Every structure is written in C-alpha cells, then in structure tokens.
Amino acid sequence: MNQQSNFTCRVDADLKQAFLQAAKANDRPASMLIRDFMRDYVQQSMQGKQSRPSFDRRQPDETRAAY
C-alpha cells in the first residue's frame, strides 16, 4: 500500500479558480490532475526530457526559488 502525504503550495487566487473551473468542466478532480502532472513531470525528468511546460508563463530569468 502506498503511503500518502499532503502537498501544499501557494498559487495565485485567480489561477486557482480558473484551474478548479477547468477541472470541473472536464469532470476531473483537481487533485487527480495535479497528481497526473507530477507523475508526468517526474517521468520526463528521469528520461532527460525535462523542459518547461507550454503553460509556464515565467520569464526565462526568473528563479525557481519562488516555488
């Protein structure tokens, strides 16, 4: 059995609302979508295919410390 834990992060309130609405419109739980994204990201990272997602709107010079 997999042990589970909570993951907390800060996100812009407007982005959160838009994400929740999009998830609901597609009949998908938001938490499931986030877990799927995390699995895909880890898999791509392990395969050396890590790149910035197309929805990443940060400027190239921004640091990842904000996360």
DSSP file (Angstrom, degrees, kcal/mol; ACC not computed):
  #  RESIDUE AA STRUCTURE BP1 BP2  ACC     N-H-->O    O-->H-N    N-H-->O    O-->H-N    TCO  KAPPA ALPHA  PHI   PSI    X-CA   Y-CA   Z-CA
    1    1 A M              0   0    0      0, 0.0     2,-0.3     0, 0.0     0, 0.0   0.000 360.0 360.0 360.0 134.9    0.0    0.0    0.0
    2    2 A N        -     0   0    0      1,-0.0     2,-0.4     0, 0.0     0, 0.0  -0.562 360.0-130.9 -77.2 135.0    1.3    3.5   -0.9
    3    3 A Q        -     0   0    0     -2,-0.3     2,-0.3     1,-0.0    -1,-0.0  -0.709  26.9-153.6 -82.7 136.6    1.8    5.9    1.9
    4    4 A Q        +     0   0    0     -2,-0.4     2,-0.3     0, 0.0    -1,-0.0  -0.792  15.2 179.6-112.2 154.2    0.2    9.3    1.1
    5    5 A S        -     0   0    0     -2,-0.3     2,-0.2     2,-0.0    -2,-0.0  -0.962  31.0-101.1-145.0 163.2    1.0   12.8    2.3
    6    6 A N        -     0   0    0     -2,-0.3     2,-0.4     2,-0.0     0, 0.0  -0.546  24.9-154.9 -85.2 152.0   -0.3   16.2    1.7
    7    7 A F        -     0   0    0     -2,-0.2     2,-0.4     2,-0.0    -2,-0.0  -0.991  11.0-169.4-128.7 120.5    1.4   18.7   -0.6
    8    8 A T        +     0   0    0     -2,-0.4     2,-0.3     2,-0.0    -2,-0.0  -0.922  12.0 163.2-115.2 135.0    0.8   22.4    0.0
    9    9 A C        -     0   0    0     -2,-0.4     2,-0.4     2,-0.0    58,-0.1  -0.987  35.4-115.0-145.7 156.8    1.8   25.2   -2.4
   10   10 A R        +     0   0    0     -2,-0.3     2,-0.3    57,-0.1    -2,-0.0  -0.724  37.4 171.0 -91.2 140.8    1.0   28.8   -2.9
   11   11 A V        -     0   0    0     -2,-0.4     5,-0.0     0, 0.0    -2,-0.0  -0.994  42.3 -89.6-148.6 147.5   -0.8   29.8   -6.1
   12   12 A D     >  -     0   0    0     -2,-0.3     4,-2.5     1,-0.1     5,-0.2  -0.317  36.8-128.8 -56.1 135.4   -2.4   33.0   -7.4
   13   13 A A  H  > S+     0   0    0      1,-0.2     4,-2.3     2,-0.2     5,-0.2   0.868 107.5  50.7 -59.4 -39.6   -6.1   33.1   -6.4
   14   14 A D  H  > S+     0   0    0      2,-0.2     4,-2.4     1,-0.2    -1,-0.2   0.904 110.7  49.0 -66.3 -40.4   -7.2   33.8  -10.0
   15   15 A L  H  > S+     0   0    0      2,-0.2     4,-2.6     1,-0.2    -2,-0.2   0.914 110.3  51.8 -64.3 -42.3   -5.2   30.9  -11.4
   16   16 A K  H  X S+     0   0    0     -4,-2.5     4,-2.7     2,-0.2     5,-0.2   0.941 111.2  46.4 -58.8 -48.8   -6.6   28.6   -8.7
   17   17 A Q  H  X S+     0   0    0     -4,-2.3     4,-2.4     1,-0.2    -1,-0.2   0.913 113.0  49.2 -62.4 -42.9  -10.2   29.5   -9.5
   18   18 A A  H  X S+     0   0    0     -4,-2.4     4,-2.4     2,-0.2    -1,-0.2   0.901 112.4  49.0 -63.2 -40.5   -9.6   29.1  -13.3
   19   19 A F  H  X S+     0   0    0     -4,-2.6     4,-2.7     2,-0.2    -2,-0.2   0.931 111.5  48.3 -64.4 -46.4   -7.9   25.7  -12.7
   20   20 A L  H  X S+     0   0    0     -4,-2.7     4,-2.3     1,-0.2    -2,-0.2   0.894 113.0  48.3 -62.5 -40.0  -10.8   24.5  -10.5
   21   21 A Q  H  X S+     0   0    0     -4,-2.4     4,-2.5    -5,-0.2    -1,-0.2   0.911 112.3  48.4 -66.4 -42.1  -13.3   25.6  -13.0
   22   22 A A  H  X S+     0   0    0     -4,-2.4     4,-1.4     2,-0.2    -2,-0.2   0.909 111.9  49.5 -65.0 -41.3  -11.5   24.0  -15.9
   23   23 A A  H  <>S+     0   0    0     -4,-2.7     5,-2.8     1,-0.2     3,-0.3   0.927 112.7  47.1 -62.4 -44.9  -11.2   20.7  -13.9
   24   24 A K  H ><5S+     0   0    0     -4,-2.3     3,-1.7     1,-0.2    -2,-0.2   0.904 108.5  54.9 -64.0 -41.1  -14.9   20.7  -13.1
   25   25 A A  H 3<5S+     0   0    0     -4,-2.5    -1,-0.2     1,-0.3    -2,-0.2   0.796 112.0  44.7 -62.5 -28.0  -15.8   21.5  -16.7
   26   26 A N  T 3<5S-     0   0    0     -4,-1.4    -1,-0.3    -3,-0.3    -2,-0.2   0.242 114.2-118.7 -99.8  11.9  -13.8   18.4  -17.8
   27   27 A D  T < 5S+     0   0    0     -3,-1.7    -3,-0.2     1,-0.2    -2,-0.1   0.875  71.9 128.8  54.3  42.9  -15.3   16.3  -15.0
   28   28 A R      < -     0   0    0     -5,-2.8    -1,-0.2    -6,-0.1    -2,-0.2  -0.994  63.5-116.7-127.9 133.3  -11.9   15.7  -13.4
   29   29 A P     >  -     0   0    0      0, 0.0     4,-1.9     0, 0.0     3,-0.4  -0.473  22.0-132.3 -65.5 136.0  -10.9   16.2   -9.8
   30   30 A A  H  > S+     0   0    0      1,-0.2     4,-2.2     2,-0.2     5,-0.2   0.886 106.2  55.5 -57.4 -40.6   -8.3   18.9   -9.5
   31   31 A S  H  > S+     0   0    0      1,-0.2     4,-2.3     2,-0.2    -1,-0.2   0.865 105.7  52.1 -63.3 -35.4   -6.2   16.8   -7.1
   32   32 A M  H  > S+     0   0    0     -3,-0.4     4,-2.6     2,-0.2    -1,-0.2   0.910 108.7  50.3 -66.5 -41.6   -6.1   14.0   -9.7
   33   33 A L  H  X S+     0   0    0     -4,-1.9     4,-2.5     2,-0.2    -2,-0.2   0.903 110.7  49.2 -62.9 -41.0   -4.9   16.4  -12.4
   34   34 A I  H  X S+     0   0    0     -4,-2.2     4,-2.5     2,-0.2    -2,-0.2   0.920 111.4  48.9 -65.7 -43.1   -2.1   17.7  -10.2
   35   35 A R  H  X S+     0   0    0     -4,-2.3     4,-2.5     2,-0.2    -2,-0.2   0.911 111.2  50.7 -61.8 -41.5   -1.0   14.1   -9.3
   36   36 A D  H  X S+     0   0    0     -4,-2.6     4,-2.6     2,-0.2    -2,-0.2   0.922 110.5  49.2 -61.5 -44.1   -1.0   13.3  -13.0
   37   37 A F  H  X S+     0   0    0     -4,-2.5     4,-2.7     1,-0.2    -2,-0.2   0.924 111.0  50.0 -60.6 -44.4    1.1   16.3  -13.8
   38   38 A M  H  X S+     0   0    0     -4,-2.5     4,-2.4     2,-0.2    -2,-0.2   0.915 111.3  48.1 -62.1 -43.9    3.6   15.4  -11.0
   39   39 A R  H  X S+     0   0    0     -4,-2.5     4,-2.5     2,-0.2    -1,-0.2   0.930 113.5  47.5 -61.4 -45.8    3.9   11.8  -12.3
   40   40 A D  H  X S+     0   0    0     -4,-2.6     4,-2.7     2,-0.2     5,-0.2   0.907 111.9  50.1 -62.0 -42.5    4.4   13.0  -15.9
   41   41 A Y  H  X S+     0   0    0     -4,-2.7     4,-2.4     2,-0.2    -1,-0.2   0.922 111.9  47.1 -63.2 -45.2    7.0   15.6  -14.8
   42   42 A V  H  X S+     0   0    0     -4,-2.4     4,-2.4     2,-0.2    -2,-0.2   0.926 113.0  49.5 -62.5 -45.0    9.0   13.1  -12.8
   43   43 A Q  H  X S+     0   0    0     -4,-2.5     4,-1.3     1,-0.2    -2,-0.2   0.925 112.9  46.2 -61.2 -45.7    8.9   10.5  -15.6
   44   44 A Q  H  <>S+     0   0    0     -4,-2.7     5,-2.9     1,-0.2     6,-0.4   0.889 111.4  52.8 -64.6 -38.9   10.1   13.1  -18.2
   45   45 A S  H ><5S+     0   0    0     -4,-2.4     3,-1.2     1,-0.2     5,-0.2   0.901 108.3  50.0 -62.8 -41.8   12.8   14.3  -15.8
   46   46 A M  H 3<5S+     0   0    0     -4,-2.4    -1,-0.2     1,-0.3    -2,-0.2   0.771 110.5  50.7 -68.6 -25.7   14.1   10.8  -15.4
   47   47 A Q  T 3<5S-     0   0    0     -4,-1.3    -1,-0.3    -5,-0.2    -2,-0.2   0.391 116.4-113.8 -91.6   2.2   14.1   10.3  -19.1
   48   48 A G  T < 5S+     0   0    0     -3,-1.2    -3,-0.2    -4,-0.3    -2,-0.1   0.690  87.7 115.0  74.9  17.7   16.1   13.5  -19.6
   49   49 A K      < +     0   0    0     -5,-2.9     2,-0.3    -6,-0.2    -4,-0.2   0.068  35.1 143.6-106.1  23.4   13.2   15.2  -21.4
   50   50 A Q        +     0   0    0     -6,-0.4     2,-0.3    -5,-0.2    -9,-0.0  -0.471  17.4 148.6 -70.0 126.5   12.6   17.8  -18.8
   51   51 A S        -     0   0    0     -2,-0.3    -2,-0.1     0, 0.0     3,-0.1  -0.945  54.6 -78.9-147.2 167.8   11.5   21.1  -20.3
   52   52 A R        -     0   0    0     -2,-0.3    -2,-0.0     1,-0.1     0, 0.0  -0.548  53.2-114.1 -71.5 130.7    9.3   24.0  -19.3
   53   53 A P    >   -     0   0    0      0, 0.0     3,-2.1     0, 0.0    -1,-0.1  -0.272  22.9-115.0 -61.2 151.8    5.7   23.2  -19.9
   54   54 A S  T 3  S+     0   0    0      1,-0.3    -2,-0.1    -3,-0.1     0, 0.0   0.733 116.5  56.8 -61.8 -21.8    3.9   25.3  -22.5
   55   55 A F  T 3  S+     0   0    0      2,-0.0     2,-0.8     0, 0.0    -1,-0.3   0.440  76.6 112.6 -90.0   1.3    1.7   26.8  -19.9
   56   56 A D    <   -     0   0    0     -3,-2.1    -4,-0.0     1,-0.2     0, 0.0  -0.647  43.2-178.0 -76.3 111.2    4.7   28.0  -17.8
   57   57 A R        +     0   0    0     -2,-0.8    -1,-0.2     2,-0.0    -3,-0.0   0.328  37.7 120.9 -96.9   7.3    4.4   31.8  -18.2
   58   58 A R        -     0   0    0      1,-0.1    -2,-0.0     2,-0.1     0, 0.0  -0.335  69.3-110.1 -69.1 153.2    7.6   32.7  -16.2
   59   59 A Q    >   -     0   0    0      1,-0.1     3,-1.9     4,-0.1    -1,-0.1  -0.550  31.2-111.6 -77.1 150.6   10.3   34.7  -17.9
   60   60 A P  T 3  S+     0   0    0      0, 0.0    -1,-0.1     0, 0.0    -2,-0.1   0.780 115.3  54.2 -56.5 -28.7   13.5   32.7  -18.6
   61   61 A D  T 3  S+     0   0    0      2,-0.1     2,-0.2     0, 0.0    -3,-0.0   0.487  82.2 108.8 -88.3  -1.3   15.5   34.7  -16.0
   62   62 A E    <   -     0   0    0     -3,-1.9     2,-0.2     1,-0.1    -4,-0.0  -0.493  69.0-124.4 -73.3 144.7   13.1   34.1  -13.1
   63   63 A T    >   -     0   0    0     -2,-0.2     3,-0.8     1,-0.1    -1,-0.1  -0.501   7.1-129.2 -88.4 159.3   14.3   31.7  -10.4
   64   64 A R  G >  S+     0   0    0      1,-0.2     3,-1.9    -2,-0.2    -1,-0.1   0.475  91.3  93.0 -82.3  -3.2   12.6   28.6   -9.2
   65   65 A A  G 3   +     0   0    0      1,-0.3    -1,-0.2     2,-0.2    -3,-0.0   0.728  69.4  73.8 -63.3 -20.2   13.0   29.8   -5.6
   66   66 A A  G <         0   0    0     -3,-0.8    -1,-0.3     1,-0.3    -2,-0.1   0.693 360.0 360.0 -67.3 -16.3    9.6   31.3   -5.9
   67   67 A Y    <         0   0    0     -3,-1.9    -1,-0.3   -58,-0.1    -2,-0.2   0.437 360.0 360.0 -90.5 360.0    8.1   27.9   -5.7
